[in-house]
Amino acid sequence: MKKIIKIIFNILSIILCVFYYFTNTCYAINEETIYLTSNKDIYEKGDEIEIAINIENQKTSAFNFSLYFDKLKLEYISDLENTNIIENRIIFVWHDKNGGKGAKEGELIKVKFKAKEEGIATFNIQGEFYNETGKIIKSNFKQKQIQIGLDENKLEIQPQEEKGINTNINNATLQVLRLDKEGLTPNFQKDIYDYYLTIKNDVNNLEILAIGENPNSNIEITGNTNLKEGSNLIKIQVTSQDGTQKNVYTINVTKTANIELANTNLEILAIQNVLLNPPFDPNSTQYSSEISNDTTKLNIFAVPENEHAKVEIIGNSELQVGNNLIDVVVTAQNGFSKKVYQVNIYKRNLQEETKHQEEQNVQKDMLNKVYEIEELSSINNEEKHVDSKVDNKQSVIILGIVIALIVIIIGIFVFFRYFVHR
């Protein structure tokens, strides 16, 4: 009798396990971050660099990863087991020999390098990590950068590929413009001629690297030495090889003991019913947009980062067909630092306006059709979702009935075997 009861108990256990399997959802392990840390962020040539591989908020009992490094700037000097080196790739494999009892969390391993050359060195990691039960951990990998030697903003001898290659003799544009101080706005573009920079009182000279598109063009830089407190104007004049063309790039430099008083950035720049291209960025000063033929004035909303700065808007009324240049002039709290944001507004003529309206109507019709399709698709998906829920519920009910029948049959069998036939 005890043997039969044990068999019945085992059968019921199996049935319950099957039932649990079919009626419960398996959830994936949450995504965890694999990140790199270093013992310092700035090193000198010859320094030893330690890079630690870490896992966040999760234990791992096995992993294999590839750590990629900058072979030109770094030399791998660790001597770790289970490691293979291929060019700039370190392959490392590890597993817990105690069946998960020795699972690691936080810092997993450290590798060592030697700094070879100055510059920014980047580390990247990819791999697979497993938890204590052997399931793979969905991982988010983060890179790490370190600096070797001087700040990268310091001007260095430039590589050959930065030299101008445009041999057009009437070319008078710059290919490269860089300074040894941060903060030049906007970012350099060859067709933008006005730039802005704020520096502290201890800066007296600025090193400027200016390379022309035509290597034979003549470049003259003035105003970058003996900088005085207040406003300074640096000019970079580019004269074409044949002497027929000239372009002047200017850098408006403010030298001050109080950087905030010299703040000329806008926090908001928007035009009513008009989209700026590109979207507004405080460090970008050039924008464009297009308006309808019946628009004669634009309402411009411009808010400075420093509430004590002043904003003047020039050219936003009496707009003519074609191009209209609007200047948004920001004067800092100190009264002399200035920055000009420019918006080039193109006003459509009557023919262009008619064509634009036709295109808008076509797009509107297409959007309406898309919305109709999406609405039908959404309704169908909801119906499928409801049907799926019903099907799942029916499956569970059927499975429960089958289990109940099996239990009843086993009970009848035991009853007849041990009570009726005894």
C-alpha positions, 0 to 999 in steps of 0.5 A, a space after each residue: 500500500 505504501 508503495 502505491 501511495 508513493 507512486 501516486 504521489 510521484 505522478 501527482 508531483 509530475 502533473 503539478 510540475 507540468 501544470 506549473 510549466 504551462 501556466 507560468 511565464 518565464 521572465 528574462 533576467 533584467 538588463 545589467 550594465 558591464 562597465 569599465 573603471 580606471 585608477 586615474 583618468 589622466 596619465 603620463 607616458 610610461 605610467 601603468 594603467 589599471 582597467 577594471 571590468 565591473 558588473 552592476 547589481 548582479 552576480 555572475 558565475 561565468 563569463 567570456 569577454 573581449 576587451 578592445 584597446 588602442 594598440 598605438 597608445 597602450 601596451 598590454 602588460 598583465 600576465 593573466 591565466 585564461 587570456 589570449 591576445 590578438 592584436 588589440 583584443 584581449 580575450 578572457 574566459 572564467 567560470 566558477 568551479 564551485 557551481 555558483 557558490 563563488 559567483 562574482 559581483 561588482 569588480 570582476 577582474 583587473 587588467 594592466 597597460 602601459 601608456 605609450 603615446 599621448 592622446 585619448 585612448 578608448 576601451 570597449 568591451 563585448 561578451 557574454 555573462 551568466 548568472 548563478 543558475 547558468 542563464 545568460 545575463 542581458 548586458 549593456 556595455 559601456 566604453 571607457 576613455 582615458 587621457 595620456 599626456 597634455 590636454 587634447 585641446 593643446 595644439 600639436 603638429 597636425 597630420 599630413 591629411 589635414 593639409 588642404 588639397 583643393 588646388 583651385 587658385 581662387 579658393 579663399 576658405 579655411 579647412 581647419 580652425 582650432 584654438 588651444 582653449 575650449 569654448 569656441 562657438 559655434 563649431 567651425 564650418 568653412 562658410 561661417 565667418 563669425 565666432 565667439 570665445 570667453 577666456 579668463 584674465 590669466 590668458 594673454 595669448 591664443 594659439 590658433 591653427 588655421 589651414 586653408 583648403 588651398 595649401 597655397 593660399 595666404 593666411 594672416 592672423 592678427 589680434 591673438 596676442 597681448 589680449 586685454 581685459 574686455 573685448 578683443 577681435 581676432 581676424 584670420 584673413 585668407 587670400 586666394 593663391 591668385 590674390 583675387 579672393 579674400 575671406 575674413 574669419 573673426 573671433 570675438 574674444 571676451 577676457 574677463 574675471 567673471 565668466 557669468 557676466 560675459 554670458 551671451 548664450 540664448 536659452 530659448 530661440 523660437 519663432 511662432 508657427 515656424 520651425 528652425 533648421 537645425 533645431 535650436 542649440 545655444 552654441 549654434 548661431 546660424 539657422 534657416 527657415 521658410 515662410 508663406 507668401 502672406 507673412 510680413 512679420 515674425 514673432 520671435 521668442 528669445 530668452 538669454 541664459 543670464 536673465 540680466 543680458 539684453 536681447 535685440 531683434 533686427 529684421 523680423 518685420 516688413 519681410 520681402 519675397 526671397 531671403 531675409 536675414 534676421 539678427 538676434 543680438 545678445 549683449 551680456 550683463 557686462 555691457 560689452 560682450 555680444 553674440 549674434 544669432 542669425 536666422 535666414 528666412 526665405 519667403 515664398 513667391 506666389 507660384 511657390 506658395 501655390 505649389 507648396 499648398 498643393 504638396 501640403 494637401 497631398 501629404 495631408 491626404 497621405 497622412 489621413 490614409 496612414 492614420 486609417 490603416 493604423 487605426 484598423 491595425 490597432 483594432 485588429 491587434 486588440 481583437 487578437 489580444 482578446 482572442 489570445 487571452 481567451 485561448 490561453 484561458 481555455 487551454 488552462 481550463 482544458 489542462 486542469 480538466 485533464 489533470 483532474 481526470 487523471 487523478 480520478 482514474 488513479 483514485 478509482 484504480 487504487 480503490 478497486 485494486 486494494 479494496 474491492 479485490 482484497 
